Amino acid sequence: MRMIVFFLVGLLVHVVFFMSIFDIYFTSPLVHGMAPHASPLPAPASRLVLVVADGLRADSLYKPDANGSTRAPYLRNVIEEQGSWGVSHTRVPTESRPGHVALIAGFYEDVSAVAKGWKENPVEFDSVFNESRHTWCWGSPDILPMFAKGATGGHVHTHTYPAEREDFASTDASKLDSWVFDQFKSFLLSARENSSLMSSLRQDQNVFFLHLLGIDTNGHAHRPQSQEYLENVALVDSGVKELVSIMEDFFENDGRTAYVFTSDHGMTDWGSHGAGHPSETLTPLLVWGAGVQAAQRVPEPQNYHDGYLQEWKLEGLRRLDVNQADIAPLMSSLIGVPIPLNSVGVLPLQYLNTSDVFKAESVYTNAVQILEQFKVTSCPSVGHFLLNLLAHRLLTESRQAELISKARVLIRLEKYEEAISLCRSLIGHALEGLTYYHTYDRFFLGCSVVLGFTGWTSYVVLVILKTHASLRRPPTHTGLNPSVAVGVALLMGLFLMTQRSPPTYYVYCLLPVPVWYSNSDSLASSVCLPQVVSFFHRSMLTIGLALLSLWPLLSGIYTKARVRSVSWVVGCLCLASFPMMPVVGREPNVHMMFHVAVCAYVPTSTHSSLQLKQGLPLSNQIISWITLGSSLLVPLLSSTRLFHRLLSIFLTLTATFLLLSTGSEALFPPVLSWLMFVWINIEQEAMLSQGIPGRLELSTIDFSDNIDITKIRQLKLDDIRRSYFFVFFIITAFFGTGNIASINSFDPASVYCFLTVFNPFIMGGLMMWKVMIPFVIVMCTFESIQVTTQLSSRSLFLIVLVISDLMALHFFFLVQDNGSWLDIGTSISHYVIVMSMTIFLMLLSLVTHVLTSRRVSLCRTRKMHFP
């Protein structure tokens, strides 16, 4: 009963610690309650056409080919003759959803959406589409519904193709873009026969949005240097040319249409995106039409030192770079709609060909809109009194009013340059203040969680010393005095009430009080530093495995079991090679898998079929799903003898891992399994050398046998070493092949044996199972070692609990709420992994126990009795 209570309390504590990062690091920066603001002057354009070529790199559009010819002649002509151009610097994570949100809503990725995948943002937000009179959209079902969902009045009209068309194995993904252009043409043709629609189209403040996914799909499937990708760029160029011609003809060349052509993100040379490489963050931006500055010739060198102007042969034309979120206020100004309420973009005035007063009024509106967010965030209350005192560097409300009034006066006095300069200064201070207020509670909550972590770890150490070791401590209470504990809890509760804190804050801040009431010990965590470093520098795993290979030599086991010791050394060194291999950016090399089992045929055949544009063979898909589904069932049909059952588990899981592999990582499970077998054998030799009585022969061990409780022994120093080895192998299993990085930086190649149609949740689930397979292999091995060493599973679990908690404390401070999905996702993955060792390690050990000790008979054999 005490064990169940301990388990439930431990589970509760770790769930609280895990959830705390979402209140500390991943709260939404979006605020609500602001009033919309728009320039009072007439807009230069009546309508806007936004074309987003998903996954288009800047160099793929701007750079001439090997013959010096452009791949996009029409858009090149726009750059040279008609409009302004530059590079839109996207901010990580370079994915479709955050890219489009930055473009159309003007704010960067809401980190609280990190668990939402590609398709939607969990917090409602305003956008240029919502502020427009009408918006018509054509494109992907993964993007368009996101902007229609929060729009008021039903004025955002979406037209999408079926999700099944987003197939990475498609013979011609550019058909997605052809569909969009065809639908747009049909729409305008139908308007000539629909008076109601024609009336809507003739109004001002309208937006036409074309989302082109073909380039991104071809980039994932064939890489950005492929013929398919480059031909898709040419198709988009000709499509935009025809689109402009049709628009101008439809509106009788009234000169009131503005055009914006850009991309949501780029793509690496190996066909992935999500991180911060220049190939992913540099995207093209072309703006032309009504109210837009025409092409400007510049005889002198421009202030760019990246070498792209010379490489793209554009050094004679003015380049105007922007941040991606700046495009939203630019589009708003062109058609005269309010800037999106949560936009943090700064209007790029260089793109406007308007009067000085219009520019000044537009920047003034931009400043007022961002200051509105700052006012809502810094709204004074009793609880934020201290906060407002500390925010001396930020704008007070009276200072805001004074400066904004001064800007208005400067505009009236026609001192436009001074007004623009003042407004830009206001915008900078307001953005700094938004960040300050958003992260204000972080330090306070972090301290509370750290106190809880250290108190819980100390308590577990006391439990180990009292109940599982021969070392006994006197029954003295070293915790807090009861009256002191109650007093601290009351003071903390009163403070939180004055802060008007949410309920979860009470949990984080009051939990340390009962924990430290039970004990007041603390524990150094330097022993876990190598494991922590290995999460960030995978080469540390190589060093660690190389050092582990010396264990038989240093412990003296080598002299008594030479063959097993040599196997251990070779196994460790072979496994040590995997952390040195590439993680993200490796090219598929499926031919290596011919050397690994029969299942290598399926990925090899699938790869060949996709290369020939014949799609995913149905037979291969069926085999893959059957193999996946049977990977946990087939072991239950085998004998429960230790080596028989382990061999069955390792082989079935390895087969599934093969189907999810694209190269050398396919060899990882076989090498890991080999080392785990050696570990089981060499632990037996260690017990023999220590003279532990009751040693069992491995050939006689059966998982299904009941454990003799009388033979369970107390903890010894070597058991701490076994637990340390286990934690190290768990980390190696997770990061030895870089599978976590493969998940966080989207590359669908690993799941092509199962499906090629874009489905982020199924694809993510398959990749997570690939991550879990080495973990299950190590867990089954640890289960075997518990049986063979006759040690209580609870004892080993408590040691692992202490080690993983100390590691979790390290990673709590290393969680990131900015950067790429690779950076954010990896930091969360690290924290989740070490927390998972304690949250569901016992649950997973139960699953492992079933997997090793239970047997399923498909048909029962009747017992025969002979006379």
C-alpha positions, 0 to 999 in steps of 0.5 A: 500500500505504501508503494502505491501511495508513493507511486501516486504522489511521485506521479502527481509531483512529476506531472506538476513539474512537467506542466510547469514549463507550459506556464513558464515558457509557453504562454501565448504572447497574444493579447486581446481587447485592443481597438483597430486603427487605420490611416484616415487617408485614402488608400492607393489601391482598391484591391490586393493580390497575394501570391505565396509560393510555399517552400520557394527559396530566394536563390531559386527565384533570383539566381540565374541558371548555369547559362545565365538565363532566368528561371522566372522571366516575368517576375525578373521583369517585375524586378527590373522594370515594375516594382520593388524587391528584396529578401523577406527574412523569415523567423524560425520555426520555418514552417508553413503555419507560422510563416503564413501567420507572420505574413498575413497576421503580422506576428511570429509563431505563438509558442503556445502552439508548439504542440498543434503541429502544422495546421492551426493556431490554438489562439484566435488572432486578427489578420489582414483577411479579417480586416478586409471587406472580402477575401477570396482564397485558393489553395491547400486545406492545411492553410486556408481554413486557419484564416477563415476560422477566426474571421468575422462576418463570413467574408473570407471565402476559401476554395481548397482541393482535397487533402489526398492530392498532397501526395509526396509520391505524386507524378507531378506535384505542380498540378496543385499550383495549376489547379489554383490558377485554373480555379482563379480564372474560372472564378473571374469568368463566373463573376461576369455572369453573377451580378452579386459577385461582380458588385462585391469584386468592384468594392475596395479593400478586397484581397485575393490570396493564392497559396501555391503548394507545388514547389514545397511538395516537389522540394520535399520529394525531389530536393530543391535542385531537382528538375521538378522543383525548378520547372515548378518555379517556371510554371508559377512564373507563367501562372503569375504572368497570366494572373496579372493579365486577367486581373488587369483586363477584368478591372479595365486597367484601372491601376488600382491593383497591388500585387505581392509575391513571396514565400512562407519559408525556404528549404534546405538542399536535402528537402527539409525546413524548420530550422534557421539555415539561410536556405530556409529563412531567406525568401523572395519578396516582390511588390508592384502595382498601385501605390508601390515604388517602381524599380530603382537603379542604384549606381553605387554599391548597396549596404549588403555584404552577403554577396547575393546581389552579385550572385543574383546579378541584381547589384544595379537594382535597389534591394529592400529587405524586410522581416516577414511580419513587416509584410502585414502592415504593408498590405494593410496600408496599400488597401487602407484596412486596419493593421492586424491587432496583434501585429508586431511588424514595422511598416517598410516605407521604402516600398510605398510610392505615396505622399509624405503625409500618407507615409507619416500617417501610416507609420503613426497608425502602426505605432498606435496599433503596437502601443495598444497591445502594450497598454493592454499588457501593462494594465495596472493592478494591485498585483502588478504594482511591483512590476510597474515599479521595476519597469522604469526603462519602459514607457509609462502610460503618461509618457506614451500619451505625451509622445504620441501626441507629439507625433500627431502635432509634428504631422500637422506641422508637416514635419513628416521626417521627425514624426516618422522617426519618433513613431519608429522609436515608440514602436521599438520601446513598445515591442521591448515592453511587450517582451518584458511583461510577457516574461515577468513571472518566469524567474519567480515560478522557476525558483518555486519549481527548483525548490520542489525538484530539489526537495522531492529528490532529497526525499527519494534519497532518504527513502532509498537509504531507509528501506533499500540499503543496509545503511540505517539512519536515526529516526530524526526529523530534519524537515521544517517546523510545522508552524513554519511550514504553515506560515510560509504557505499562508504568506505565499498564498496571500502574495499570489492572491495580491498578484491575482495569479491563476490557480496553477501558480498556487500549485507550483508555489505551494508544492515545495512546502510539504515536500521540504516539510518531509526533509531538508536535504539536498543533493549535488547533481554533477554526477549527471553532467555527462548525460546532460551534455550528451543531449546537446553534443552527441559526440559525448555519447561516443566518448561515454561509450568508449569509456564504458568499453573499458569497464571489463578491463578496469573491473577485472572481469576481462581476466575471467571472461575474455570472450564476453569482455571482448564482445562488450568492447566491440559492441560499445565501440560499434555503437559509439560510431552512430552518434558521429553520423549526420542527423538532419540533412543526410541523403537517403542511402537505402542501398546499405539496408540490403545487408540488414534482414529481408525487410530491407526489400520494402524500403528499397523497392519503395525508394525505387518506385518513388524515384520513377514517379510510380507512387507507393506500391500497395503491396509494400504499404500493406507489408509495412503496416502489417509489420508495424501492427505485429511487432508487439504481438509476434514476441508473445507467441515465442518461448518465455525463455530469456534468450528466446523471448529477447531475440524475438522482441529484438528482431520484430522491433528491428524489422519495423525500424528498418521500414522507418529508416533511410540510411545507416541508422537501420544498423542501430537496433541490431548493434544495440541488441547485440550490446544488450545481450552482452550486457546481460552476460557480463553482469552475470560475470560481475556477480560471479566475481563479487561472490554473490550467492544464488547466481542463476544460469542464464540458460535456465531463466524463464521470464514466466517463473515467479520470483522467489521473494526470499532471494531478493537482496539489498542494494549494493554499490554496483547496483548504482553502477547498473542504474547509471549504465541503464540511464546512459543506454536510454539516452544513447537509444534516444539520441544515438541516431538523431531521431529526435532531430528528425522529428523536429525538423520536418522531413517525410522521407522516413515514413514513405513505406507507410504513406506519402500523402501529407498527414502530420499526425500519422507521420509524427506518430510513426516517427515517435514509434521509431524513437521508442523502439531502441527505448523498448529494447533497452527496457527489456534488457533492464528487465532481464538484468533485474531478474538475473541479479535478483534485485528488487525492481523498486530499488533500481527504479528509485535510483533511476528516479534520482538520476533522472530528476537531477537531469530534469533539473538541468533541462528545466533551465535549458527549455527554449521558447524561441528559435526553430521548431528544431530548437524548441522541439528539441529542448522540450524533447529533452525535458520530456524524455528525462521527465518521462523516465519518472512519469511513465517508467513504471508504467512502461516497465509493466508493458515490458514485463508483459512483453517478456513474461506473457505468452499467447497460444493461437491454438491449445494443444490437448494433453494426451494420457497414455496407459 
